[in-house]
Amino acid sequence: MTGTPRTLLVVSGILLSAVALAGCRTSGSGAICLDGAMETGTWRILADVPVGRFGGAAAVVNGRLHLFGGVNMNPHTPEGQDKAEAVDLHHVYDPASDRWWEAAPMPDKKGWPAIAVYQDRIYIFGGDNKAIDRSMTTESWVYDPKTDTYQTITPLPHARSYCHAVPVGRHIYVFGARTLRSDGRADRSTFRYDPRRNTYTRMADLPEGARFIVHGSYKGCIYAVHGETDLETYADGVLKYDVAANTWTKLAIPRIEQRKWYLTQHSTHVAIGSKLFILGGWSKVTESRSDKATYFDMATETFGQVAPMPNGRCCGAAGVIGDKLYVAGGFWQWVDDVCECQETWGFPFPPP
């Protein structure tokens, strides 16, 4: 399925769509603050994902972006949150043709799962099979893009959603969660999944609660830029896991802006080189959906910033293919509460 044809405008150096979605719209961003090494980059509006939703998970395999599950809000009003439902949808985006199509749906509905790629197969752990904070699950699967089929794997030891997964070496590390505990505390446990043996091993706990995480790995360490700690408190700093030493530490590195509900959470590939991209989300400063596009450089352990996105947006998923970063799903900024965004956005990076 292809997106709606559209006319493009250049406003403040950002490429914008002149076609508004039904009930939604794209609006221009403000002044551009660029990292000098990336000043040639501009955001581009691409084909629409066939069904808008938020809270999905994205993986990149063989040059294509897979978007799994999520939650659909209907109607698009504050009252619609009570009618939100998780979906089993699975769509695939091919940047070469700028086209989305529908692939085999997941075995069950699921929002906010952990996702990882290991040996070109996609592993999906946990999530919420009802909607938002309603029914957290342990069920987990592996999806093979070559056969378009799923296989059930050993369930997670703990039911959890908003969890995250990162492959390092021969294992996948699953951590972070939002739980339904009445005291608002998060599950700090970390598990190492062995795809060969289909087993889990308990590892070191996180130093603090963590959810809404953008993550990546670099030289044997996992980096996690989290949006919240316990009690829905905005996070600061960066969590670092040394795989060989089995230790978590918190790096006291101030954020450019404290945000949560990122566009690049629940995504397997959101780093270009050592730069881990933290896009959009909900800003603590402005109390609105953010258009900021920042990154954490895992090599230098510093934050930086590139051109802002075409609009404030949160709760989506993303993936890097080649030298381009693609964003799908999530919410717009301008609407009072929620309106799923169907546009795919791309940001091209100059060659190193």
Contacts in CASP RR format, 6 or more apart in sequence:
PFRMAT RR
TARGET T0000
AUTHOR 0000-0000-0000
METHOD contacts of the structure
MODEL  1
MTGTPRTLLVVSGILLSAVALAGCRTSGSGAICLDGAMETGTWRILADVP
VGRFGGAAAVVNGRLHLFGGVNMNPHTPEGQDKAEAVDLHHVYDPASDRW
WEAAPMPDKKGWPAIAVYQDRIYIFGGDNKAIDRSMTTESWVYDPKTDTY
QTITPLPHARSYCHAVPVGRHIYVFGARTLRSDGRADRSTFRYDPRRNTY
TRMADLPEGARFIVHGSYKGCIYAVHGETDLETYADGVLKYDVAANTWTK
LAIPRIEQRKWYLTQHSTHVAIGSKLFILGGWSKVTESRSDKATYFDMAT
ETFGQVAPMPNGRCCGAAGVIGDKLYVAGGFWQWVDDVCECQETWGFPFP
PP
1 50 0 8 1.000
1 99 0 8 1.000
1 100 0 8 1.000
1 101 0 8 1.000
1 102 0 8 1.000
2 47 0 8 1.000
2 98 0 8 1.000
2 99 0 8 1.000
2 100 0 8 1.000
3 47 0 8 1.000
3 48 0 8 1.000
3 99 0 8 1.000
3 100 0 8 1.000
4 19 0 8 1.000
4 48 0 8 1.000
5 19 0 8 1.000
6 17 0 8 1.000
6 18 0 8 1.000
6 19 0 8 1.000
6 45 0 8 1.000
7 17 0 8 1.000
7 18 0 8 1.000
7 19 0 8 1.000
8 15 0 8 1.000
8 16 0 8 1.000
8 17 0 8 1.000
8 18 0 8 1.000
8 44 0 8 1.000
8 45 0 8 1.000
9 15 0 8 1.000
9 16 0 8 1.000
9 17 0 8 1.000
9 18 0 8 1.000
10 16 0 8 1.000
11 28 0 8 1.000
11 29 0 8 1.000
12 28 0 8 1.000
12 29 0 8 1.000
12 30 0 8 1.000
12 31 0 8 1.000
12 32 0 8 1.000
13 32 0 8 1.000
13 42 0 8 1.000
13 307 0 8 1.000
14 28 0 8 1.000
14 29 0 8 1.000
14 32 0 8 1.000
14 42 0 8 1.000
14 43 0 8 1.000
14 307 0 8 1.000
14 308 0 8 1.000
14 310 0 8 1.000
15 42 0 8 1.000
15 43 0 8 1.000
15 44 0 8 1.000
15 45 0 8 1.000
15 310 0 8 1.000
16 26 0 8 1.000
16 28 0 8 1.000
16 45 0 8 1.000
16 310 0 8 1.000
17 26 0 8 1.000
17 45 0 8 1.000
17 310 0 8 1.000
17 343 0 8 1.000
20 26 0 8 1.000
21 48 0 8 1.000
21 341 0 8 1.000
21 342 0 8 1.000
21 343 0 8 1.000
23 76 0 8 1.000
23 335 0 8 1.000
23 339 0 8 1.000
24 332 0 8 1.000
24 335 0 8 1.000
24 339 0 8 1.000
24 340 0 8 1.000
24 341 0 8 1.000
24 342 0 8 1.000
25 332 0 8 1.000
25 334 0 8 1.000
26 45 0 8 1.000
26 310 0 8 1.000
26 311 0 8 1.000
26 343 0 8 1.000
27 310 0 8 1.000
27 311 0 8 1.000
27 333 0 8 1.000
27 334 0 8 1.000
28 310 0 8 1.000
28 311 0 8 1.000
29 291 0 8 1.000
29 308 0 8 1.000
29 309 0 8 1.000
29 310 0 8 1.000
29 311 0 8 1.000
30 308 0 8 1.000
32 307 0 8 1.000
32 308 0 8 1.000
33 305 0 8 1.000
33 307 0 8 1.000
33 308 0 8 1.000
34 41 0 8 1.000
34 305 0 8 1.000
34 306 0 8 1.000
34 307 0 8 1.000
35 295 0 8 1.000
35 304 0 8 1.000
35 305 0 8 1.000
35 306 0 8 1.000
38 306 0 8 1.000
38 307 0 8 1.000
38 349 0 8 1.000
38 350 0 8 1.000
40 350 0 8 1.000
41 306 0 8 1.000
41 307 0 8 1.000
41 347 0 8 1.000
41 348 0 8 1.000
41 349 0 8 1.000
41 350 0 8 1.000
42 307 0 8 1.000
42 347 0 8 1.000
42 348 0 8 1.000
43 307 0 8 1.000
43 309 0 8 1.000
43 310 0 8 1.000
43 345 0 8 1.000
43 346 0 8 1.000
43 347 0 8 1.000
44 345 0 8 1.000
44 346 0 8 1.000
44 347 0 8 1.000
44 348 0 8 1.000
45 310 0 8 1.000
45 343 0 8 1.000
45 344 0 8 1.000
45 345 0 8 1.000
45 346 0 8 1.000
46 95 0 8 1.000
46 98 0 8 1.000
46 326 0 8 1.000
46 343 0 8 1.000
46 344 0 8 1.000
46 345 0 8 1.000
46 346 0 8 1.000
47 93 0 8 1.000
47 98 0 8 1.000
47 99 0 8 1.000
47 100 0 8 1.000
47 344 0 8 1.000
48 100 0 8 1.000
48 342 0 8 1.000
48 343 0 8 1.000
48 344 0 8 1.000
49 67 0 8 1.000
49 91 0 8 1.000
49 93 0 8 1.000
49 100 0 8 1.000
49 328 0 8 1.000
49 329 0 8 1.000
49 342 0 8 1.000
49 344 0 8 1.000
50 91 0 8 1.000
50 100 0 8 1.000
50 102 0 8 1.000
50 342 0 8 1.000
51 72 0 8 1.000
51 87 0 8 1.000
51 89 0 8 1.000
51 91 0 8 1.000
51 342 0 8 1.000
52 72 0 8 1.000
52 329 0 8 1.000
52 330 0 8 1.000
52 340 0 8 1.000
52 341 0 8 1.000
52 342 0 8 1.000
53 69 0 8 1.000
53 70 0 8 1.000
53 71 0 8 1.000
53 72 0 8 1.000
53 87 0 8 1.000
53 89 0 8 1.000
53 329 0 8 1.000
53 330 0 8 1.000
53 340 0 8 1.000
54 70 0 8 1.000
54 71 0 8 1.000
54 73 0 8 1.000
54 314 0 8 1.000
54 315 0 8 1.000
54 316 0 8 1.000
54 329 0 8 1.000
54 330 0 8 1.000
54 331 0 8 1.000
54 338 0 8 1.000
54 340 0 8 1.000
55 69 0 8 1.000
55 70 0 8 1.000
55 71 0 8 1.000
55 111 0 8 1.000
55 112 0 8 1.000
55 266 0 8 1.000
55 315 0 8 1.000
55 316 0 8 1.000
55 317 0 8 1.000
55 329 0 8 1.000
55 330 0 8 1.000
56 67 0 8 1.000
56 68 0 8 1.000
56 69 0 8 1.000
56 70 0 8 1.000
56 71 0 8 1.000
56 111 0 8 1.000
56 112 0 8 1.000
56 113 0 8 1.000
56 266 0 8 1.000
56 316 0 8 1.000
56 317 0 8 1.000
56 329 0 8 1.000
57 67 0 8 1.000
57 68 0 8 1.000
57 69 0 8 1.000
57 70 0 8 1.000
57 111 0 8 1.000
57 112 0 8 1.000
57 113 0 8 1.000
57 114 0 8 1.000
57 115 0 8 1.000
57 124 0 8 1.000
57 266 0 8 1.000
57 267 0 8 1.000
57 317 0 8 1.000
58 65 0 8 1.000
58 66 0 8 1.000
58 67 0 8 1.000
58 68 0 8 1.000
58 115 0 8 1.000
58 266 0 8 1.000
58 267 0 8 1.000
58 268 0 8 1.000
58 317 0 8 1.000
58 318 0 8 1.000
58 319 0 8 1.000
58 328 0 8 1.000
59 65 0 8 1.000
59 66 0 8 1.000
59 68 0 8 1.000
59 115 0 8 1.000
59 116 0 8 1.000
59 117 0 8 1.000
59 122 0 8 1.000
59 267 0 8 1.000
59 268 0 8 1.000
59 269 0 8 1.000
60 66 0 8 1.000
60 117 0 8 1.000
60 268 0 8 1.000
60 269 0 8 1.000
60 319 0 8 1.000
60 320 0 8 1.000
60 321 0 8 1.000
61 117 0 8 1.000
61 120 0 8 1.000
61 121 0 8 1.000
61 122 0 8 1.000
61 145 0 8 1.000
62 120 0 8 1.000
62 145 0 8 1.000
63 94 0 8 1.000
63 95 0 8 1.000
63 321 0 8 1.000
63 322 0 8 1.000
64 92 0 8 1.000
64 93 0 8 1.000
64 94 0 8 1.000
64 95 0 8 1.000
64 145 0 8 1.000
64 321 0 8 1.000
65 92 0 8 1.000
65 93 0 8 1.000
65 95 0 8 1.000
65 319 0 8 1.000
65 321 0 8 1.000
65 326 0 8 1.000
65 328 0 8 1.000
66 90 0 8 1.000
66 91 0 8 1.000
66 92 0 8 1.000
66 103 0 8 1.000
66 122 0 8 1.000
66 143 0 8 1.000
66 145 0 8 1.000
67 89 0 8 1.000
67 90 0 8 1.000
67 91 0 8 1.000
67 92 0 8 1.000
67 93 0 8 1.000
67 317 0 8 1.000
67 328 0 8 1.000
67 329 0 8 1.000
68 89 0 8 1.000
68 90 0 8 1.000
68 106 0 8 1.000
68 110 0 8 1.000
68 113 0 8 1.000
68 115 0 8 1.000
68 122 0 8 1.000
68 124 0 8 1.000
68 143 0 8 1.000
69 86 0 8 1.000
69 87 0 8 1.000
69 88 0 8 1.000
69 89 0 8 1.000
69 90 0 8 1.000
69 106 0 8 1.000
69 109 0 8 1.000
69 110 0 8 1.000
69 111 0 8 1.000
69 113 0 8 1.000
70 86 0 8 1.000
70 87 0 8 1.000
70 89 0 8 1.000
70 110 0 8 1.000
70 111 0 8 1.000
70 112 0 8 1.000
71 84 0 8 1.000
71 85 0 8 1.000
71 86 0 8 1.000
71 87 0 8 1.000
71 111 0 8 1.000
71 112 0 8 1.000
71 128 0 8 1.000
71 131 0 8 1.000
71 132 0 8 1.000
72 84 0 8 1.000
72 85 0 8 1.000
72 86 0 8 1.000
72 87 0 8 1.000
72 340 0 8 1.000
73 80 0 8 1.000
73 81 0 8 1.000
73 83 0 8 1.000
73 84 0 8 1.000
73 338 0 8 1.000
73 340 0 8 1.000
74 80 0 8 1.000
74 83 0 8 1.000
74 84 0 8 1.000
74 85 0 8 1.000
75 83 0 8 1.000
76 335 0 8 1.000
76 337 0 8 1.000
76 338 0 8 1.000
76 339 0 8 1.000
76 340 0 8 1.000
77 337 0 8 1.000
78 336 0 8 1.000
78 337 0 8 1.000
78 338 0 8 1.000
80 338 0 8 1.000
81 132 0 8 1.000
81 337 0 8 1.000
81 338 0 8 1.000
84 131 0 8 1.000
84 132 0 8 1.000
85 109 0 8 1.000
85 130 0 8 1.000
85 131 0 8 1.000
86 109 0 8 1.000
86 110 0 8 1.000
86 111 0 8 1.000
86 128 0 8 1.000
86 129 0 8 1.000
86 130 0 8 1.000
86 131 0 8 1.000
87 109 0 8 1.000
87 111 0 8 1.000
88 105 0 8 1.000
88 106 0 8 1.000
88 107 0 8 1.000
88 108 0 8 1.000
88 109 0 8 1.000
88 110 0 8 1.000
89 102 0 8 1.000
89 105 0 8 1.000
89 106 0 8 1.000
90 102 0 8 1.000
90 103 0 8 1.000
90 104 0 8 1.000
90 105 0 8 1.000
90 106 0 8 1.000
90 143 0 8 1.000
91 100 0 8 1.000
91 101 0 8 1.000
91 102 0 8 1.000
91 103 0 8 1.000
92 100 0 8 1.000
92 101 0 8 1.000
92 102 0 8 1.000
92 103 0 8 1.000
93 99 0 8 1.000
93 100 0 8 1.000
93 326 0 8 1.000
93 328 0 8 1.000
93 344 0 8 1.000
94 100 0 8 1.000
94 101 0 8 1.000
95 321 0 8 1.000
95 324 0 8 1.000
95 326 0 8 1.000
100 344 0 8 1.000
103 148 0 8 1.000
104 143 0 8 1.000
104 148 0 8 1.000
104 149 0 8 1.000
104 150 0 8 1.000
106 124 0 8 1.000
106 141 0 8 1.000
106 143 0 8 1.000
106 150 0 8 1.000
107 139 0 8 1.000
107 141 0 8 1.000
107 150 0 8 1.000
107 152 0 8 1.000
108 129 0 8 1.000
108 137 0 8 1.000
108 139 0 8 1.000
109 129 0 8 1.000
109 130 0 8 1.000
110 124 0 8 1.000
110 126 0 8 1.000
110 127 0 8 1.000
110 128 0 8 1.000
110 129 0 8 1.000
110 137 0 8 1.000
111 127 0 8 1.000
111 128 0 8 1.000
111 129 0 8 1.000
111 131 0 8 1.000
111 161 0 8 1.000
112 127 0 8 1.000
112 128 0 8 1.000
112 161 0 8 1.000
112 162 0 8 1.000
112 163 0 8 1.000
112 178 0 8 1.000
112 266 0 8 1.000
113 124 0 8 1.000
113 125 0 8 1.000
113 126 0 8 1.000
113 127 0 8 1.000
113 161 0 8 1.000
113 163 0 8 1.000
113 266 0 8 1.000
114 124 0 8 1.000
114 125 0 8 1.000
114 126 0 8 1.000
114 127 0 8 1.000
114 163 0 8 1.000
114 164 0 8 1.000
114 165 0 8 1.000
114 174 0 8 1.000
114 266 0 8 1.000
115 122 0 8 1.000
115 123 0 8 1.000
115 124 0 8 1.000
115 125 0 8 1.000
115 165 0 8 1.000
115 266 0 8 1.000
115 267 0 8 1.000
115 268 0 8 1.000
116 122 0 8 1.000
116 123 0 8 1.000
116 125 0 8 1.000
116 165 0 8 1.000
116 166 0 8 1.000
116 167 0 8 1.000
116 172 0 8 1.000
116 268 0 8 1.000
117 123 0 8 1.000
117 167 0 8 1.000
117 268 0 8 1.000
117 269 0 8 1.000
118 167 0 8 1.000
118 172 0 8 1.000
118 195 0 8 1.000
119 195 0 8 1.000
120 145 0 8 1.000
120 146 0 8 1.000
121 142 0 8 1.000
121 143 0 8 1.000
121 144 0 8 1.000
121 145 0 8 1.000
122 142 0 8 1.000
122 143 0 8 1.000
122 145 0 8 1.000
122 268 0 8 1.000
123 140 0 8 1.000
123 141 0 8 1.000
123 142 0 8 1.000
123 143 0 8 1.000
123 153 0 8 1.000
123 165 0 8 1.000
123 172 0 8 1.000
123 193 0 8 1.000
123 195 0 8 1.000
124 140 0 8 1.000
124 141 0 8 1.000
124 142 0 8 1.000
124 143 0 8 1.000
125 140 0 8 1.000
125 156 0 8 1.000
125 163 0 8 1.000
125 165 0 8 1.000
125 174 0 8 1.000
125 193 0 8 1.000
126 136 0 8 1.000
126 137 0 8 1.000
126 138 0 8 1.000
126 139 0 8 1.000
126 140 0 8 1.000
126 156 0 8 1.000
126 159 0 8 1.000
126 160 0 8 1.000
126 161 0 8 1.000
126 163 0 8 1.000
127 136 0 8 1.000
127 137 0 8 1.000
127 160 0 8 1.000
127 161 0 8 1.000
127 162 0 8 1.000
127 163 0 8 1.000
128 134 0 8 1.000
128 135 0 8 1.000
128 136 0 8 1.000
128 137 0 8 1.000
128 161 0 8 1.000
129 135 0 8 1.000
129 137 0 8 1.000
129 139 0 8 1.000
133 161 0 8 1.000
133 178 0 8 1.000
133 180 0 8 1.000
136 159 0 8 1.000
136 160 0 8 1.000
136 161 0 8 1.000
136 179 0 8 1.000
136 180 0 8 1.000
137 159 0 8 1.000
137 161 0 8 1.000
138 155 0 8 1.000
138 156 0 8 1.000
138 157 0 8 1.000
138 158 0 8 1.000
138 159 0 8 1.000
138 160 0 8 1.000
139 152 0 8 1.000
139 155 0 8 1.000
139 156 0 8 1.000
140 152 0 8 1.000
140 153 0 8 1.000
140 154 0 8 1.000
140 155 0 8 1.000
140 156 0 8 1.000
141 150 0 8 1.000
141 151 0 8 1.000
141 152 0 8 1.000
141 153 0 8 1.000
142 150 0 8 1.000
142 151 0 8 1.000
142 153 0 8 1.000
142 195 0 8 1.000
143 149 0 8 1.000
143 150 0 8 1.000
143 151 0 8 1.000
144 150 0 8 1.000
144 151 0 8 1.000
153 198 0 8 1.000
154 198 0 8 1.000
154 199 0 8 1.000
154 200 0 8 1.000
156 163 0 8 1.000
156 174 0 8 1.000
156 191 0 8 1.000
156 200 0 8 1.000
157 189 0 8 1.000
157 191 0 8 1.000
157 200 0 8 1.000
157 202 0 8 1.000
158 177 0 8 1.000
158 187 0 8 1.000
158 189 0 8 1.000
160 176 0 8 1.000
160 177 0 8 1.000
160 178 0 8 1.000
160 179 0 8 1.000
160 187 0 8 1.000
161 177 0 8 1.000
161 178 0 8 1.000
162 176 0 8 1.000
162 177 0 8 1.000
162 178 0 8 1.000
162 211 0 8 1.000
162 212 0 8 1.000
163 174 0 8 1.000
163 175 0 8 1.000
163 176 0 8 1.000
163 177 0 8 1.000
163 187 0 8 1.000
164 174 0 8 1.000
164 175 0 8 1.000
164 176 0 8 1.000
164 213 0 8 1.000
164 215 0 8 1.000
164 224 0 8 1.000
164 265 0 8 1.000
164 266 0 8 1.000
165 172 0 8 1.000
165 173 0 8 1.000
165 174 0 8 1.000
165 175 0 8 1.000
165 193 0 8 1.000
166 172 0 8 1.000
166 173 0 8 1.000
166 215 0 8 1.000
166 216 0 8 1.000
166 217 0 8 1.000
166 222 0 8 1.000
167 173 0 8 1.000
167 217 0 8 1.000
168 217 0 8 1.000
168 220 0 8 1.000
168 222 0 8 1.000
168 243 0 8 1.000
169 243 0 8 1.000
170 194 0 8 1.000
170 195 0 8 1.000
170 196 0 8 1.000
171 192 0 8 1.000
171 193 0 8 1.000
171 194 0 8 1.000
171 195 0 8 1.000
172 192 0 8 1.000
172 193 0 8 1.000
172 195 0 8 1.000
173 190 0 8 1.000
173 191 0 8 1.000
173 192 0 8 1.000
173 193 0 8 1.000
173 203 0 8 1.000
173 222 0 8 1.000
173 241 0 8 1.000
173 243 0 8 1.000
174 190 0 8 1.000
174 191 0 8 1.000
174 192 0 8 1.000
174 193 0 8 1.000
174 200 0 8 1.000
175 189 0 8 1.000
175 190 0 8 1.000
175 191 0 8 1.000
175 206 0 8 1.000
175 210 0 8 1.000
175 224 0 8 1.000
175 241 0 8 1.000
176 186 0 8 1.000
176 187 0 8 1.000
176 188 0 8 1.000
176 190 0 8 1.000
176 206 0 8 1.000
176 209 0 8 1.000
176 210 0 8 1.000
176 211 0 8 1.000
176 213 0 8 1.000
176 224 0 8 1.000
176 226 0 8 1.000
177 186 0 8 1.000
177 187 0 8 1.000
177 189 0 8 1.000
177 211 0 8 1.000
178 186 0 8 1.000
178 211 0 8 1.000
179 185 0 8 1.000
179 186 0 8 1.000
179 187 0 8 1.000
184 230 0 8 1.000
184 231 0 8 1.000
184 232 0 8 1.000
185 209 0 8 1.000
185 230 0 8 1.000
185 231 0 8 1.000
186 209 0 8 1.000
186 210 0 8 1.000
186 211 0 8 1.000
186 228 0 8 1.000
186 229 0 8 1.000
186 230 0 8 1.000
187 209 0 8 1.000
188 205 0 8 1.000
188 206 0 8 1.000
188 207 0 8 1.000
188 208 0 8 1.000
188 209 0 8 1.000
188 210 0 8 1.000
189 202 0 8 1.000
189 205 0 8 1.000
189 206 0 8 1.000
190 202 0 8 1.000
190 203 0 8 1.000
190 204 0 8 1.000
190 205 0 8 1.000
190 206 0 8 1.000
190 241 0 8 1.000
190 248 0 8 1.000
191 200 0 8 1.000
191 201 0 8 1.000
191 202 0 8 1.000
191 203 0 8 1.000
192 200 0 8 1.000
192 201 0 8 1.000
192 203 0 8 1.000
193 199 0 8 1.000
193 200 0 8 1.000
194 200 0 8 1.000
194 201 0 8 1.000
203 246 0 8 1.000
204 241 0 8 1.000
204 246 0 8 1.000
204 247 0 8 1.000
204 248 0 8 1.000
205 248 0 8 1.000
206 239 0 8 1.000
206 248 0 8 1.000
207 239 0 8 1.000
207 248 0 8 1.000
207 249 0 8 1.000
207 250 0 8 1.000
208 229 0 8 1.000
208 230 0 8 1.000
208 235 0 8 1.000
208 239 0 8 1.000
208 250 0 8 1.000
209 226 0 8 1.000
209 228 0 8 1.000
209 229 0 8 1.000
209 230 0 8 1.000
210 224 0 8 1.000
210 226 0 8 1.000
210 227 0 8 1.000
210 228 0 8 1.000
210 229 0 8 1.000
210 235 0 8 1.000
210 239 0 8 1.000
211 226 0 8 1.000
211 227 0 8 1.000
211 228 0 8 1.000
212 226 0 8 1.000
212 227 0 8 1.000
212 228 0 8 1.000
212 260 0 8 1.000
212 261 0 8 1.000
212 262 0 8 1.000
212 265 0 8 1.000
213 224 0 8 1.000
213 225 0 8 1.000
213 226 0 8 1.000
213 227 0 8 1.000
213 265 0 8 1.000
214 224 0 8 1.000
214 225 0 8 1.000
214 262 0 8 1.000
214 264 0 8 1.000
214 265 0 8 1.000
214 267 0 8 1.000
214 270 0 8 1.000
214 276 0 8 1.000
214 277 0 8 1.000
214 278 0 8 1.000
214 296 0 8 1.000
215 222 0 8 1.000
215 223 0 8 1.000
215 224 0 8 1.000
215 225 0 8 1.000
215 276 0 8 1.000
216 222 0 8 1.000
216 223 0 8 1.000
216 224 0 8 1.000
216 270 0 8 1.000
216 271 0 8 1.000
216 276 0 8 1.000
216 298 0 8 1.000
217 223 0 8 1.000
218 271 0 8 1.000
218 274 0 8 1.000
218 298 0 8 1.000
218 299 0 8 1.000
219 298 0 8 1.000
220 242 0 8 1.000
220 243 0 8 1.000
220 244 0 8 1.000
221 240 0 8 1.000
221 241 0 8 1.000
221 242 0 8 1.000
221 243 0 8 1.000
221 298 0 8 1.000
222 240 0 8 1.000
222 241 0 8 1.000
222 243 0 8 1.000
223 238 0 8 1.000
223 239 0 8 1.000
223 240 0 8 1.000
223 241 0 8 1.000
223 276 0 8 1.000
223 296 0 8 1.000
223 298 0 8 1.000
224 238 0 8 1.000
224 239 0 8 1.000
224 240 0 8 1.000
224 241 0 8 1.000
225 237 0 8 1.000
225 238 0 8 1.000
225 239 0 8 1.000
225 276 0 8 1.000
225 278 0 8 1.000
225 296 0 8 1.000
226 235 0 8 1.000
226 239 0 8 1.000
227 234 0 8 1.000
227 235 0 8 1.000
227 258 0 8 1.000
227 259 0 8 1.000
227 260 0 8 1.000
227 261 0 8 1.000
227 262 0 8 1.000
228 234 0 8 1.000
228 235 0 8 1.000
228 260 0 8 1.000
229 235 0 8 1.000
234 258 0 8 1.000
234 259 0 8 1.000
234 260 0 8 1.000
234 284 0 8 1.000
235 258 0 8 1.000
235 260 0 8 1.000
236 254 0 8 1.000
236 255 0 8 1.000
236 258 0 8 1.000
237 250 0 8 1.000
237 251 0 8 1.000
237 252 0 8 1.000
237 253 0 8 1.000
237 254 0 8 1.000
237 255 0 8 1.000
238 250 0 8 1.000
238 251 0 8 1.000
238 253 0 8 1.000
238 296 0 8 1.000
238 301 0 8 1.000
239 248 0 8 1.000
239 249 0 8 1.000
239 250 0 8 1.000
239 251 0 8 1.000
240 248 0 8 1.000
240 249 0 8 1.000
240 250 0 8 1.000
240 251 0 8 1.000
241 247 0 8 1.000
241 248 0 8 1.000
242 249 0 8 1.000
251 301 0 8 1.000
253 296 0 8 1.000
253 301 0 8 1.000
253 302 0 8 1.000
253 303 0 8 1.000
254 303 0 8 1.000
255 294 0 8 1.000
255 303 0 8 1.000
256 292 0 8 1.000
256 294 0 8 1.000
256 303 0 8 1.000
256 304 0 8 1.000
256 305 0 8 1.000
257 283 0 8 1.000
257 284 0 8 1.000
257 285 0 8 1.000
257 290 0 8 1.000
257 292 0 8 1.000
257 294 0 8 1.000
258 283 0 8 1.000
258 284 0 8 1.000
258 285 0 8 1.000
259 278 0 8 1.000
259 280 0 8 1.000
259 281 0 8 1.000
259 282 0 8 1.000
259 283 0 8 1.000
259 284 0 8 1.000
259 290 0 8 1.000
259 292 0 8 1.000
260 281 0 8 1.000
260 282 0 8 1.000
260 284 0 8 1.000
261 281 0 8 1.000
261 282 0 8 1.000
261 314 0 8 1.000
261 315 0 8 1.000
262 278 0 8 1.000
262 279 0 8 1.000
262 280 0 8 1.000
262 281 0 8 1.000
262 314 0 8 1.000
262 316 0 8 1.000
263 279 0 8 1.000
263 280 0 8 1.000
263 281 0 8 1.000
263 309 0 8 1.000
263 313 0 8 1.000
263 314 0 8 1.000
263 315 0 8 1.000
263 316 0 8 1.000
263 317 0 8 1.000
263 318 0 8 1.000
263 327 0 8 1.000
263 329 0 8 1.000
263 330 0 8 1.000
264 270 0 8 1.000
264 277 0 8 1.000
264 278 0 8 1.000
264 279 0 8 1.000
264 316 0 8 1.000
264 317 0 8 1.000
264 318 0 8 1.000
264 319 0 8 1.000
264 327 0 8 1.000
265 315 0 8 1.000
265 316 0 8 1.000
265 317 0 8 1.000
266 316 0 8 1.000
266 317 0 8 1.000
267 317 0 8 1.000
267 318 0 8 1.000
267 319 0 8 1.000
268 319 0 8 1.000
269 319 0 8 1.000
269 320 0 8 1.000
269 321 0 8 1.000
270 276 0 8 1.000
270 277 0 8 1.000
270 279 0 8 1.000
270 318 0 8 1.000
270 319 0 8 1.000
270 320 0 8 1.000
270 325 0 8 1.000
271 277 0 8 1.000
271 298 0 8 1.000
271 320 0 8 1.000
272 320 0 8 1.000
272 323 0 8 1.000
272 325 0 8 1.000
272 349 0 8 1.000
274 297 0 8 1.000
274 298 0 8 1.000
274 299 0 8 1.000
274 300 0 8 1.000
275 295 0 8 1.000
275 296 0 8 1.000
275 297 0 8 1.000
275 298 0 8 1.000
276 295 0 8 1.000
276 296 0 8 1.000
276 297 0 8 1.000
276 298 0 8 1.000
277 293 0 8 1.000
277 294 0 8 1.000
277 295 0 8 1.000
277 318 0 8 1.000
277 320 0 8 1.000
277 325 0 8 1.000
278 294 0 8 1.000
278 295 0 8 1.000
278 296 0 8 1.000
279 292 0 8 1.000
279 293 0 8 1.000
279 294 0 8 1.000
279 309 0 8 1.000
279 313 0 8 1.000
279 318 0 8 1.000
279 325 0 8 1.000
279 327 0 8 1.000
280 289 0 8 1.000
280 290 0 8 1.000
280 291 0 8 1.000
280 292 0 8 1.000
280 293 0 8 1.000
280 309 0 8 1.000
280 312 0 8 1.000
280 313 0 8 1.000
280 314 0 8 1.000
281 289 0 8 1.000
281 290 0 8 1.000
281 312 0 8 1.000
281 313 0 8 1.000
281 314 0 8 1.000
281 315 0 8 1.000
282 288 0 8 1.000
282 289 0 8 1.000
282 290 0 8 1.000
282 314 0 8 1.000
283 289 0 8 1.000
283 290 0 8 1.000
283 292 0 8 1.000
288 312 0 8 1.000
288 333 0 8 1.000
289 312 0 8 1.000
289 313 0 8 1.000
289 314 0 8 1.000
289 331 0 8 1.000
289 332 0 8 1.000
289 333 0 8 1.000
290 312 0 8 1.000
290 314 0 8 1.000
290 333 0 8 1.000
291 308 0 8 1.000
291 309 0 8 1.000
291 310 0 8 1.000
291 311 0 8 1.000
291 312 0 8 1.000
291 313 0 8 1.000
291 333 0 8 1.000
292 305 0 8 1.000
292 308 0 8 1.000
292 309 0 8 1.000
293 305 0 8 1.000
293 306 0 8 1.000
293 307 0 8 1.000
293 308 0 8 1.000
293 309 0 8 1.000
293 347 0 8 1.000
294 303 0 8 1.000
294 304 0 8 1.000
294 305 0 8 1.000
294 306 0 8 1.000
295 303 0 8 1.000
295 304 0 8 1.000
295 305 0 8 1.000
295 306 0 8 1.000
296 302 0 8 1.000
296 303 0 8 1.000
296 304 0 8 1.000
297 303 0 8 1.000
297 304 0 8 1.000
306 347 0 8 1.000
307 347 0 8 1.000
309 327 0 8 1.000
309 345 0 8 1.000
310 345 0 8 1.000
311 332 0 8 1.000
311 333 0 8 1.000
311 334 0 8 1.000
312 332 0 8 1.000
312 333 0 8 1.000
313 327 0 8 1.000
313 330 0 8 1.000
313 331 0 8 1.000
313 332 0 8 1.000
313 333 0 8 1.000
313 341 0 8 1.000
314 330 0 8 1.000
314 331 0 8 1.000
315 329 0 8 1.000
315 330 0 8 1.000
315 331 0 8 1.000
316 327 0 8 1.000
316 328 0 8 1.000
316 329 0 8 1.000
316 330 0 8 1.000
316 331 0 8 1.000
317 327 0 8 1.000
317 328 0 8 1.000
317 329 0 8 1.000
318 325 0 8 1.000
318 326 0 8 1.000
318 327 0 8 1.000
318 328 0 8 1.000
319 325 0 8 1.000
319 326 0 8 1.000
319 327 0 8 1.000
320 326 0 8 1.000
323 348 0 8 1.000
323 349 0 8 1.000
323 350 0 8 1.000
323 351 0 8 1.000
324 346 0 8 1.000
324 347 0 8 1.000
324 348 0 8 1.000
324 349 0 8 1.000
325 346 0 8 1.000
325 347 0 8 1.000
325 349 0 8 1.000
326 344 0 8 1.000
326 345 0 8 1.000
326 346 0 8 1.000
327 344 0 8 1.000
327 345 0 8 1.000
327 346 0 8 1.000
327 347 0 8 1.000
328 344 0 8 1.000
329 340 0 8 1.000
329 341 0 8 1.000
329 342 0 8 1.000
330 340 0 8 1.000
330 341 0 8 1.000
331 338 0 8 1.000
331 339 0 8 1.000
331 340 0 8 1.000
331 341 0 8 1.000
332 339 0 8 1.000
332 341 0 8 1.000
END
